Amino acid sequence: EVISTVTNGSVYKSSSDVAIVKINSVTGNLIFCSYYGGNDADDVEELKVDNGKVYVALKTESTDLPVTNSTTFKGANDLSFAKFDGNTGNIIWATYGDFGQ
């Protein structure tokens, strides 16, 4: 289901995009919502929060992830890694893992 309140301009592209959401633990109010994904299947393998940053590892079939470097999709079940600002949900960096088949 699409979350309609995206706070940083990220775009929902397919039914398996990753939604990164931060909610105020006292009020329940939305602090931010960000999407990360592309034109095909994106499956989260791992998500960690460390020192105010959110790290996501996913297996992807998407050829158009919003990477911040020159890596490209290498084929079925490629990996992607991304780091997000834990205060805004904005991408700090994102890359393909270059491990596709």
N, C-alpha and C positions, 0 to 999 in steps of 0.2 A: 504494500500500500504506500502511496506517495505521501510524504509529510509535506504539507503545504507551506510551512513556515521555515524557509531556508534563510539563514541570516547573513550569508557571505557571498551570495551570487552563484554558488555551485549549482549544477544542473543535474536533474534526474534523467538518466539516459536509458536504463533498462531495468527489468524487474528484479535484478539481483544486485543493484548498486548497494554500496555500504552507506548506511546513515550513521554519522557520528553526532551524538546528541549529548549536550551537557544541561542538566537540570539542577536548579537550586534545591539543595536537600532540605531546606527549611520550608520554603514557600511552594515548591513544586513548579515554579515558573521556569520557562525555557530560557536558558542563557544563550545557547547557540545550537544550530543544526546545520550540518554540512554533509553533502554527498560526495562520495568518491566511487567512480566506476566508469564504465565505458559502454560500448554498443552491444556487448554480449555478456555472457555469464561471468560474474565475479564472485568468488566464494572466499569468505574470510577464513584463513587458517589460524591466525593468531592476532590478538589485540592486547596491547600492554599500555599502561600509563606509568610514566616515570618522570619525576621532576617537572610536572606541569606540561609534559608533552605526551601526545598519543601516537603510538606506533602501530601500524597495520601491515600485516603480511597477508596477501591473498593469492589464490590460484585464479588465473584469468584466461578467458577466451577473447577478451576485448582487444581490438586493434587500435583503439583511440583513447587510451587512458591519458589523463592530464599530467604527463611526466614533466619534470623540470630539467631534464638533461636530454642527451641525444640517443638514449636507448630506445629500441623499437621492439615490437611484438615479434617473438621468435617462433610461435606456433602453439599448438594445443597444449593446455595446462602450463603456460608460462607463469612465472611468478611476478608479483609486483610488491614493492615495499614503499611505504609512505610515512612521513612524519608530519603531524599536525600540531599547531599551537593549541594548547589546552585551554586558553582563555578566549580564543576567537573561532577556532575550528578551521582556520586557514591552513592551507598546505605550506609547509616549510620546504620540504623536498619530496619528490616521488620519482620512482624509477621502475623500469621493468627489470626482472631478475635475469633475463636472457638465458632461461633454462628450458625453453619450449621444445617440443618434440617435432 
